[in-house]
Amino acid sequence: MTEETKGPYNGYNSLEELESAVDEYFGEYISEQNQKTKEHIENITPQA
């Protein structure tokens, strides 16, 4: 990304753009972590 195309908000032109990018990134990250946690719990929980 070149200097000319960078917006005022960390490369984004509006706070809404920045927020949606952050939500998208962390949404994916949190989903992955939730899945790993769920698998881990299933692995350590004795199956009755």
MDAnalysis code that builds the backbone (N, CA, C; Angstrom):
import MDAnalysis as mda
import numpy as np

u = mda.Universe.empty(144, n_residues=48, atom_resindex=np.repeat(np.arange(48), 3), trajectory=True)
u.add_TopologyAttr("name", ["N", "CA", "C"] * 48)
u.add_TopologyAttr("resid", np.arange(1, 49))
u.add_TopologyAttr("resname", ["MET", "THR", "GLU", "GLU", "THR", "LYS", "GLY", "PRO", "TYR", "ASN", "GLY", "TYR", "ASN", "SER", "LEU", "GLU", "GLU", "LEU", "GLU", "SER", "ALA", "VAL", "ASP", "GLU", "TYR", "PHE", "GLY", "GLU", "TYR", "ILE", "SER", "GLU", "GLN", "ASN", "GLN", "LYS", "THR", "LYS", "GLU", "HIS", "ILE", "GLU", "ASN", "ILE", "THR", "PRO", "GLN", "ALA"])
u.atoms.positions = np.array([
    [0.853, -1.181, 0.000],
    [0.000, 0.000, 0.000],
    [0.896, 1.241, 0.000],
    [0.674, 2.126, -0.932],
    [1.529, 3.309, -1.031],
    [0.980, 4.434, -0.166],
    [1.817, 5.415, 0.092],
    [1.418, 6.531, 0.948],
    [0.190, 7.266, 0.415],
    [0.107, 7.435, -0.919],
    [-0.992, 8.213, -1.496],
    [-2.349, 7.568, -1.234],
    [-2.387, 6.228, -1.190],
    [-3.673, 5.550, -1.061],
    [-4.080, 5.352, 0.396],
    [-3.192, 5.652, 1.314],
    [-3.522, 5.442, 2.724],
    [-4.530, 6.477, 3.197],
    [-5.557, 5.991, 3.879],
    [-6.522, 6.892, 4.487],
    [-6.036, 7.295, 5.870],
    [-6.783, 8.174, 6.507],
    [-6.359, 8.682, 7.817],
    [-6.435, 7.648, 8.940],
    [-7.257, 6.619, 8.739],
    [-7.447, 5.635, 9.801],
    [-6.657, 4.377, 9.512],
    [-5.341, 4.442, 9.733],
    [-4.488, 3.267, 9.572],
    [-4.638, 2.638, 8.193],
    [-4.773, 3.482, 7.166],
    [-4.868, 2.973, 5.802],
    [-6.295, 2.862, 5.308],
    [-7.266, 3.039, 6.178],
    [-8.672, 2.993, 5.776],
    [-9.224, 4.412, 5.729],
    [-10.216, 4.607, 4.870],
    [-10.744, 5.950, 4.658],
    [-11.753, 6.383, 5.705],
    [-12.317, 5.444, 6.424],
    [-13.290, 5.806, 7.450],
    [-13.183, 4.833, 8.614],
    [-13.699, 5.250, 9.739],
    [-13.701, 4.359, 10.897],
    [-14.556, 3.130, 10.629],
    [-15.617, 3.292, 9.833],
    [-16.479, 2.153, 9.514],
    [-15.696, 1.090, 8.746],
    [-14.876, 1.525, 7.780],
    [-14.060, 0.571, 7.014],
    [-13.088, -0.151, 7.935],
    [-12.451, 0.601, 8.808],
    [-11.482, 0.018, 9.732],
    [-12.170, -0.969, 10.670],
    [-13.321, -0.565, 11.213],
    [-14.047, -1.447, 12.128],
    [-14.484, -2.732, 11.453],
    [-14.950, -2.638, 10.205],
    [-15.416, -3.850, 9.530],
    [-14.249, -4.782, 9.238],
    [-13.090, -4.221, 8.901],
    [-11.911, -5.055, 8.657],
    [-11.472, -5.744, 9.952],
    [-11.501, -5.019, 11.047],
    [-11.122, -5.587, 12.341],
    [-12.115, -6.671, 12.755],
    [-13.410, -6.380, 12.592],
    [-14.440, -7.369, 12.939],
    [-14.260, -8.641, 12.131],
    [-13.966, -8.473, 10.838],
    [-13.791, -9.625, 9.957],
    [-12.598, -10.461, 10.417],
    [-11.465, -9.776, 10.669],
    [-10.258, -10.483, 11.082],
    [-10.478, -11.207, 12.408],
    [-10.970, -10.487, 13.412],
    [-11.121, -11.100, 14.724],
    [-12.254, -12.108, 14.751],
    [-13.279, -11.920, 13.918],
    [-14.352, -12.904, 13.819],
    [-13.798, -14.246, 13.390],
    [-12.922, -14.230, 12.375],
    [-12.293, -15.471, 11.907],
    [-11.397, -16.053, 12.992],
    [-10.606, -15.207, 13.626],
    [-9.675, -15.661, 14.655],
    [-10.429, -16.297, 15.820],
    [-11.490, -15.618, 16.280],
    [-12.259, -16.129, 17.412],
    [-12.938, -17.441, 17.052],
    [-13.446, -17.558, 15.840],
    [-14.071, -18.812, 15.403],
    [-13.065, -19.960, 15.460],
    [-11.850, -19.700, 14.980],
    [-10.805, -20.728, 15.016],
    [-10.492, -21.125, 16.458],
    [-10.348, -20.138, 17.326],
    [-10.024, -20.427, 18.725],
    [-11.153, -21.191, 19.398],
    [-12.398, -20.821, 19.114],
    [-13.539, -21.530, 19.697],
    [-13.551, -22.982, 19.257],
    [-13.236, -23.221, 17.985],
    [-13.221, -24.588, 17.474],
    [-12.118, -25.399, 18.157],
    [-10.924, -24.797, 18.301],
    [-9.815, -25.487, 18.961],
    [-10.161, -25.802, 20.412],
    [-10.786, -24.837, 21.086],
    [-11.167, -25.042, 22.486],
    [-12.192, -26.154, 22.597],
    [-13.170, -26.147, 21.709],
    [-14.216, -27.177, 21.725],
    [-13.598, -28.562, 21.524],
    [-12.685, -28.679, 20.556],
    [-12.030, -29.963, 20.305],
    [-11.212, -30.396, 21.517],
    [-10.520, -29.431, 22.132],
    [-9.699, -29.744, 23.299],
    [-10.571, -30.258, 24.445],
    [-11.690, -29.585, 24.686],
    [-12.601, -30.003, 25.761],
    [-13.143, -31.395, 25.474],
    [-13.492, -31.658, 24.227],
    [-13.996, -32.985, 23.872],
    [-12.928, -34.055, 24.097],
    [-11.666, -33.698, 23.848],
    [-10.577, -34.665, 24.016],
    [-10.273, -34.969, 25.478],
    [-10.467, -33.988, 26.367],
    [-10.108, -34.219, 27.768],
    [-11.294, -34.639, 28.628],
    [-12.506, -34.528, 28.080],
    [-13.691, -34.906, 28.846],
    [-13.966, -36.388, 28.653],
    [-14.026, -37.149, 29.740],
    [-14.334, -38.574, 29.580],
    [-15.737, -38.757, 28.999],
    [-15.834, -39.603, 28.014],
    [-17.131, -39.858, 27.388],
    [-17.869, -40.907, 28.197],
    [-19.005, -40.511, 28.763],
    [-19.774, -41.439, 29.608],
    [-20.554, -42.423, 28.754],
])
